[in-house]
Amino acid sequence: MSTTDTAQAPAPPTGTTAADLIAFWDWALAAGHVRLDTGRGIKNACTRVLSATPAWQNLDVHELDAQQVVAVYAGANVGHVTERTLGIYASTFRRGLRIFRDYLADPDSFDPDLPRHRPWPHRAATQPAGTGSLQIRLARGRTAELTYPADLTPADAATAIHTLRNVLPTLPTTSDAEDES
């Protein structure tokens, strides 16, 4: 077998279009930067959400309003996609877009901070008297902490999950703070 027979990983994209976003996920998969299922899921969500916008391949990712793109996708798929599925696609699309933007900002220190091999081990929650606490690992070594009453019922947990799903996307983010300045 000659060296011309071996497949080489594609080069990382250098452009800033939505087509480059999709090419980025092809590259990240081929280069082993992300697990196969993770990378395919992100690429799939990005492709599906963007595909509802005319001439999406030429959109500049720096000028792309993720919320607007998701709204166009949702409008184009009324009755075809459940709210749950739409939420998953929207969240995954925003994540894939954020990671690509981070990559474009500093390609030399690119680390997608996504599972590559096995997931992190589960951490036991500490439970001081009367309450429990759960630490949730986030990207770039950060954590979020959830405190809950020791007598939490399944109905309480369902209510909390519903509230978190509605509230977390509305919390101000670093990019929101940058937009205001």
Secondary structure as GFF3:
##gff-version 3
##sequence-region A 1 181
A	DSSP	alpha_helix	18	30	.	.	.	ID=ss1
A	DSSP	alpha_helix	36	51	.	.	.	ID=ss2
A	DSSP	three_ten_helix	56	58	.	.	.	ID=ss3
A	DSSP	alpha_helix	66	76	.	.	.	ID=ss4
A	DSSP	alpha_helix	83	105	.	.	.	ID=ss5
A	DSSP	three_ten_helix	107	109	.	.	.	ID=ss6
A	DSSP	beta_strand	131	137	.	.	.	ID=ss7
A	DSSP	three_ten_helix	139	141	.	.	.	ID=ss8
A	DSSP	beta_strand	143	149	.	.	.	ID=ss9
A	DSSP	alpha_helix	154	167	.	.	.	ID=ss10
A	DSSP	three_ten_helix	168	170	.	.	.	ID=ss11
A	DSSP	alpha_helix	174	180	.	.	.	ID=ss12
###
